[in-house]
Amino acid sequence: MTTPIAALTITQLNEYIKGVIDTNPLLSDVHVKGEISNFTNHAKTGHFYFTLKDEGGALSAVMFRGQAAKLPFVPENGMKVTARGRISAYVKGGTYQLYAEDIVPDGVGSLHIAFEQLKAKLAAEGLFDESKKRPLPKIPSCVAIITSPTGAAVRDMINVLSRRFPYAKVLVYPSLVQGENAPAQLIEGLAYLNENAVADVIIMGRGGGSIEDLWAFNHEGLARAVAGSKIPVISAVGHETDFTICDFVADLRAPTPSAAAELAVPNTADLVRRVNNITTHMQHQLQRRISQGREGLVRLSSARTLTDPSNYIDDRRMAVLALATRAEGLMESKISALRGTTGAMTASLRALDPLAVVARGYTAVFNEDGKLVKTVEQVSVGDKFYFEVSDGKIQGEVTEKWQKSN
């Protein structure tokens, strides 16, 4: 009779499998190549969940927040990568997965991907728009430089500034220009200069280097600080072929730090030439005006008005007399016209005057109140009335009245 074999629980079996996998040195540090799919960036925890797949299979993977925060780019679906980490089993789910510690894109580097992702994000927000670029001052009184105080770039910029325009004050704000702490110091420099308003223009940059060396100038926080600066900012990072995010958000991008210094200030020699040209032009204009004035004085001094004032006075007197004669003629014409109008109006009024009718032999009848009697309805038997004739009045009394029938 055979001895029955004790059955394992699911948990026991999964824990055993997990132990086998975790103790296998080949699975403790593996590099897995595949295409990312089902990618999820968990907003609350900061963990990355995704699947790596190829033509023959798929592998679940997770990258916890600590490692994900160090990744310079954000993985995307369809991206071909090589992930490094360990294989372990998940007891409750009965599955195994890759716990990724690093992800490296195949082909294009991770920093390049991070650069393009941030560039697209800020461009979509309008931070690169030309309408937001501030003009540089034509003649700054103070130029601030945010850079390493020990590098060759700062010496080059100071030399160019002092040579081109020694009248401008140069202020150097020392800062790291590479490494993890560089973006924070660069942001502090921008904040200090803006809060204290000690400069008219800011140059921020460093000399050339690898993409890793220049990476501080691709920091999102620094890019937003540059875009929000009230003082115009010139980005001068690396060589002419180097481009950073700060180049796109700055008010002006210079190919080199030395070129930035040339763009920040005018050339004293050019200013002197311009001032001399303006001065010469003004002198010519003033001489021309003086010459014209002298010619005018000569003409006036020989004018008849000054040489023989009596002739001028006689001419003015004749002009005044001519004006007076014309005014009198106009006044008489106006009075004659008004007289004609007044006569016509008087004739019209006389034609309407009832006394004028009486004067021609007619009689007008008035009641005791002096009102003209036009109809028999206005008087009654016994009423007093009087006739108005051409040479007086005749009083009468109504003894009888008749009304004409229609």
Secondary structure, DSSP 8 states (H G I E B T S, - for coil): ---------HHHHHHHHHHHHHT-GGGSSEEEEEEEEEEEE-TTT--EEEEEE-SS-EEEEEE-HHHHTT-SS---TT-EEEEEEEEEEETTTTEEEEEEEEEEESSS-HHHHHHHHHHHHHHHTTTT-GGG-----SS-SEEEEEE-TTSHHHHHHHHHHHHH-TTSEEEEEE---SSTTHHHHHHHHHHHHHHHT--SEEEEEE----TTTTGGGG-HHHHHHHHT-SS-EEEEESSTT---HHHHHSSEE-SSHHHHHHHHS--HHHHHHHHHHHHHHHHHHHHHHHHHHHHHHHHHHTSHHHH-HHHHHHHHHHHHHHHHHHHHHHHHHHHHHHHHHHHHHHHHHHHH-HHHHHHTT--EEEETTS-B--SGGG--TT-EEEEEETTEEEEEE-S-------
